[in-house]
Amino acid sequence: MSYTTEHSPCGHHVSKLKLIARTRTTPEKPKSLRIWRCDDCGKLYMELTGMPCEMTQETYDSFKRDGLLKEN
């Protein structure tokens, strides 16, 4: 299923997506990658350019372990 303005890639309404973290910004990387979790199914999504992509729990844990995330 593709992303629309009303539904996330998992098919649930975008209002179910909650921003849970973002990557830290630096002068070299001024944009942050935002990480969302669907309240209905628990899937994780990362988004930089407005289009969310599915993210594995393993990748999220790796970002967190390496100190790359700012929790919301």
Secondary structure as the mmCIF struct_conf table of DSSP 4:
data_model
#
loop_
_struct_conf.conf_type_id
_struct_conf.id
_struct_conf.beg_label_comp_id
_struct_conf.beg_label_asym_id
_struct_conf.beg_label_seq_id
_struct_conf.end_label_comp_id
_struct_conf.end_label_asym_id
_struct_conf.end_label_seq_id
BEND BEND1 THR A 5 GLU A 6
STRN STRN1 HIS A 7 HIS A 7
TURN_TY1_P TURN_TY1_P1 PRO A 9 CYS A 10
BEND BEND2 GLY A 11 HIS A 12
STRN STRN2 HIS A 13 HIS A 13
HELX_RH_3T_P HELX_RH_3T_P1 VAL A 14 LYS A 16
STRN STRN3 LEU A 17 THR A 23
HELX_LH_PP_P HELX_LH_PP_P1 ARG A 24 THR A 25
BEND BEND3 PRO A 27 GLU A 28
BEND BEND4 LYS A 31 LYS A 31
HELX_LH_PP_P HELX_LH_PP_P2 SER A 32 LEU A 33
STRN STRN4 ARG A 34 CYS A 38
TURN_TY1_P TURN_TY1_P2 ASP A 39 CYS A 41
STRN STRN5 LEU A 44 GLU A 47
BEND BEND5 LEU A 48 GLY A 50
STRN STRN6 CYS A 53 MET A 55
HELX_RH_AL_P HELX_RH_AL_P1 GLN A 57 ARG A 65
TURN_TY1_P TURN_TY1_P3 ASP A 66 GLY A 67
STRN STRN7 LEU A 69 GLU A 71
#
